[in-house]
Amino acid sequence: MGAGWLVIGTAGTVAQVVTGLLAGGLGVGFVVPNLNLLLAEAADPARRGRVLSGLVTGIFLGQFLSPLVVQPLVQGIGIAEAFTWTGIALGAGAALAALLSNRNNGKETR
């Protein structure tokens, strides 16, 4: 997702924007089902429905609130830079999650 947003933020042509949208969409396509699986496996069976409905609620709230939250950033630095910085933030978050995941996987092995 972060790579897609970076491509959009630095795009100079419509084709580059479309490429970034495809990459970002592919990222979302991987993230959502994997989050669903991770939460379903981690949740107690009696609470699984509530946990997964919380995921769906979070996704839709994010879609609703993101324009409101990002608008001040867009007004301050511009839309291209907003995409660039959110792409950097997503990439950094993914790297941190991967680091923490690898560290936790090492501790679980006994």
C-alpha positions as a Markdown table, in Angstrom:
| # | Residue | x | y | z |
|---|---|---|---|---|
| 1 | Met | 0.0 | 0.0 | 0.0 |
| 2 | Gly | 2.8 | 2.4 | 0.9 |
| 3 | Ala | 4.6 | 1.8 | -2.4 |
| 4 | Gly | 1.4 | 2.6 | -4.3 |
| 5 | Trp | 0.9 | 5.8 | -2.4 |
| 6 | Leu | 4.5 | 6.8 | -3.0 |
| 7 | Val | 4.1 | 6.2 | -6.7 |
| 8 | Ile | 0.9 | 8.3 | -6.7 |
| 9 | Gly | 2.6 | 11.1 | -4.8 |
| 10 | Thr | 5.6 | 11.3 | -7.1 |
| 11 | Ala | 3.6 | 10.6 | -10.4 |
| 12 | Gly | 4.0 | 12.9 | -13.3 |
| 13 | Thr | 1.6 | 11.2 | -15.6 |
| 14 | Val | -1.9 | 9.6 | -15.4 |
| 15 | Ala | -0.3 | 6.2 | -16.2 |
| 16 | Gln | 1.9 | 6.5 | -13.2 |
| 17 | Val | -1.1 | 7.4 | -11.0 |
| 18 | Val | -2.9 | 4.4 | -12.3 |
| 19 | Thr | 0.1 | 2.2 | -11.6 |
| 20 | Gly | 0.2 | 3.6 | -8.0 |
| 21 | Leu | -3.5 | 2.9 | -7.6 |
| 22 | Leu | -3.1 | -0.7 | -8.8 |
| 23 | Ala | -0.2 | -1.2 | -6.4 |
| 24 | Gly | -2.1 | 0.4 | -3.5 |
| 25 | Gly | -5.2 | -1.6 | -4.3 |
| 26 | Leu | -3.2 | -4.8 | -4.5 |
| 27 | Gly | -1.8 | -4.0 | -1.0 |
| 28 | Val | -5.3 | -3.5 | 0.4 |
| 29 | Gly | -6.3 | -6.8 | -1.2 |
| 30 | Phe | -3.6 | -8.5 | 0.7 |
| 31 | Val | -4.0 | -6.6 | 4.0 |
| 32 | Val | -7.7 | -7.0 | 4.6 |
| 33 | Pro | -8.0 | -10.8 | 4.2 |
| 34 | Asn | -4.9 | -11.4 | 6.2 |
| 35 | Leu | -6.1 | -9.2 | 9.0 |
| 36 | Asn | -9.4 | -11.0 | 8.9 |
| 37 | Leu | -7.6 | -14.4 | 9.2 |
| 38 | Leu | -5.3 | -13.2 | 11.9 |
| 39 | Leu | -8.1 | -11.8 | 14.0 |
| 40 | Ala | -10.3 | -14.9 | 13.4 |
| 41 | Glu | -7.5 | -17.2 | 14.6 |
| 42 | Ala | -6.7 | -15.0 | 17.6 |
| 43 | Ala | -10.3 | -14.4 | 18.8 |
| 44 | Asp | -12.1 | -16.7 | 21.2 |
| 45 | Pro | -14.8 | -18.5 | 19.2 |
| 46 | Ala | -17.5 | -17.0 | 21.4 |
| 47 | Arg | -16.3 | -13.5 | 20.5 |
| 48 | Arg | -15.2 | -14.1 | 16.9 |
| 49 | Gly | -18.2 | -12.4 | 15.4 |
| 50 | Arg | -17.7 | -9.2 | 17.4 |
| 51 | Val | -14.0 | -9.1 | 16.7 |
| 52 | Leu | -14.6 | -9.5 | 12.9 |
| 53 | Ser | -17.4 | -7.0 | 12.9 |
| 54 | Gly | -15.0 | -4.6 | 14.7 |
| 55 | Leu | -12.6 | -5.0 | 11.8 |
| 56 | Val | -15.3 | -4.2 | 9.2 |
| 57 | Thr | -16.4 | -1.2 | 11.3 |
| 58 | Gly | -12.8 | 0.0 | 11.5 |
| 59 | Ile | -12.4 | -0.3 | 7.7 |
| 60 | Phe | -15.6 | 1.7 | 7.0 |
| 61 | Leu | -14.9 | 4.3 | 9.6 |
| 62 | Gly | -11.4 | 4.7 | 8.2 |
| 63 | Gln | -12.8 | 5.2 | 4.7 |
| 64 | Phe | -15.3 | 7.8 | 6.1 |
| 65 | Leu | -12.9 | 9.7 | 8.3 |
| 66 | Ser | -9.7 | 9.6 | 6.2 |
| 67 | Pro | -10.7 | 12.6 | 4.0 |
| 68 | Leu | -11.6 | 14.6 | 7.1 |
| 69 | Val | -8.3 | 13.8 | 8.8 |
| 70 | Val | -6.1 | 14.2 | 5.7 |
| 71 | Gln | -7.7 | 17.5 | 4.5 |
| 72 | Pro | -5.6 | 19.7 | 6.7 |
| 73 | Leu | -2.4 | 17.9 | 5.5 |
| 74 | Val | -3.5 | 18.4 | 1.9 |
| 75 | Gln | -4.2 | 22.1 | 2.5 |
| 76 | Gly | -0.8 | 22.5 | 4.2 |
| 77 | Ile | 1.5 | 20.7 | 1.8 |
| 78 | Gly | -0.5 | 19.7 | -1.2 |
| 79 | Ile | -2.1 | 16.5 | -2.4 |
| 80 | Ala | 1.0 | 14.9 | -4.0 |
| 81 | Glu | 3.1 | 15.5 | -0.9 |
| 82 | Ala | 0.2 | 14.1 | 1.3 |
| 83 | Phe | 0.3 | 10.9 | -0.7 |
| 84 | Thr | 4.1 | 10.8 | -0.5 |
| 85 | Trp | 4.1 | 11.2 | 3.3 |
| 86 | Thr | 1.3 | 8.7 | 3.9 |
| 87 | Gly | 3.2 | 6.3 | 1.6 |
| 88 | Ile | 6.3 | 6.8 | 3.7 |
| 89 | Ala | 4.3 | 6.3 | 6.9 |
| 90 | Leu | 2.7 | 3.1 | 5.6 |
| 91 | Gly | 6.1 | 1.8 | 4.5 |
| 92 | Ala | 7.6 | 2.6 | 7.9 |
| 93 | Gly | 4.7 | 1.0 | 9.7 |
| 94 | Ala | 5.0 | -2.2 | 7.6 |
| 95 | Ala | 8.8 | -2.4 | 8.2 |
| 96 | Leu | 8.2 | -2.0 | 12.0 |
| 97 | Ala | 5.4 | -4.6 | 11.9 |
| 98 | Ala | 7.7 | -7.0 | 10.1 |
| 99 | Leu | 10.5 | -6.4 | 12.5 |
| 100 | Leu | 8.3 | -7.0 | 15.5 |
| 101 | Ser | 6.7 | -10.0 | 13.9 |
| 102 | Asn | 10.1 | -11.6 | 13.3 |
| 103 | Arg | 11.2 | -10.8 | 16.9 |
| 104 | Asn | 8.0 | -12.3 | 18.3 |
| 105 | Asn | 8.2 | -15.4 | 16.1 |
| 106 | Gly | 11.7 | -16.1 | 17.6 |
| 107 | Lys | 10.4 | -15.9 | 21.1 |
| 108 | Glu | 7.5 | -18.2 | 20.5 |
| 109 | Thr | 9.7 | -21.1 | 19.4 |
| 110 | Arg | 10.6 | -23.3 | 22.4 |
